[in-house]
Amino acid sequence: MSYTLRPAMPADYENLGILFQASIEELSAAAYSDEQRALWGAKADDEKAWAKHLSGCLTLVAEEEDEPVGFAAMRLSLIHI
């Protein structure tokens, strides 16, 4: 398995929202209630707000065979040394 990292582009945001919500549903069911997961995943429901969030971060996309399989969004203003 080989992954490629690249900066996110605005055209990625919708797919990253879908990936975000699927990850919450598939990976956190044992640790969070249905209500908690619904509230968490709802962050990506408003496309404009989601795009604003991602564009305000350093967002990297992990791809496998040119398909996004993960991402990281880091807000640099919150990093402390």
C-alpha positions as CSV (number, residue, x, y, z in Angstrom):
1,M,0.0,0.0,0.0
2,S,1.4,3.4,-1.0
3,Y,-0.1,6.7,-0.2
4,T,0.5,10.1,-1.7
5,L,0.0,13.3,0.4
6,R,-1.0,16.6,-1.3
7,P,-2.5,19.9,-0.3
8,A,-6.3,19.9,-0.4
9,M,-8.0,22.0,-3.1
10,P,-11.4,23.6,-3.0
11,A,-12.7,20.9,-5.4
12,D,-11.9,18.3,-2.7
13,Y,-14.0,19.7,0.1
14,E,-17.2,17.9,-0.8
15,N,-15.5,14.5,-1.0
16,L,-13.6,15.2,2.2
17,G,-16.9,16.0,4.0
18,I,-18.3,12.6,2.8
19,L,-15.1,10.9,4.0
20,F,-15.3,12.7,7.3
21,Q,-18.9,11.6,7.9
22,A,-18.2,8.0,6.9
23,S,-15.2,7.8,9.1
24,I,-17.2,9.0,12.1
25,E,-19.9,6.4,11.5
26,E,-17.5,3.5,10.8
27,L,-14.7,4.2,13.3
28,S,-16.3,5.7,16.4
29,A,-19.5,3.7,16.9
30,A,-18.1,1.8,19.9
31,A,-17.0,5.0,21.7
32,Y,-19.7,7.5,20.9
33,S,-23.5,7.5,21.0
34,D,-25.6,7.9,17.8
35,E,-26.5,11.4,18.9
36,Q,-22.8,12.4,19.5
37,R,-21.8,11.0,16.1
38,A,-24.7,12.8,14.4
39,L,-23.7,16.1,15.9
40,W,-20.0,15.6,15.1
41,G,-20.7,14.6,11.5
42,A,-23.1,17.5,11.0
43,K,-20.1,19.8,10.8
44,A,-19.8,18.8,7.1
45,D,-23.5,19.2,6.3
46,D,-23.2,23.0,5.5
47,E,-21.0,23.0,2.5
48,K,-20.0,26.7,2.8
49,A,-19.1,26.4,6.5
50,W,-17.2,23.2,5.8
51,A,-15.2,24.8,3.0
52,K,-14.5,27.8,5.2
53,H,-13.2,25.5,7.9
54,L,-11.0,23.5,5.6
55,S,-9.6,26.5,3.8
56,G,-8.7,28.1,7.1
57,C,-6.5,25.1,7.9
58,L,-3.4,23.4,6.5
59,T,-5.4,20.5,4.9
60,L,-3.5,17.6,3.5
61,V,-5.2,14.8,1.5
62,A,-3.9,11.2,1.5
63,E,-4.6,9.4,-1.7
64,E,-4.3,5.8,-2.9
65,E,-4.5,5.3,-6.6
66,D,-5.7,8.9,-7.1
67,E,-8.6,8.5,-4.7
68,P,-8.8,10.3,-1.3
69,V,-8.6,7.8,1.6
70,G,-7.9,10.3,4.4
71,F,-7.1,13.8,5.3
72,A,-5.7,16.0,8.1
73,A,-6.8,19.6,8.7
74,M,-4.5,21.5,11.0
75,R,-5.1,25.0,12.3
76,L,-1.6,26.5,12.6
77,S,-2.8,29.2,15.0
78,L,-3.5,26.5,17.6
79,I,0.0,25.0,17.6
80,H,2.1,25.8,20.7
81,I,5.8,24.9,21.3
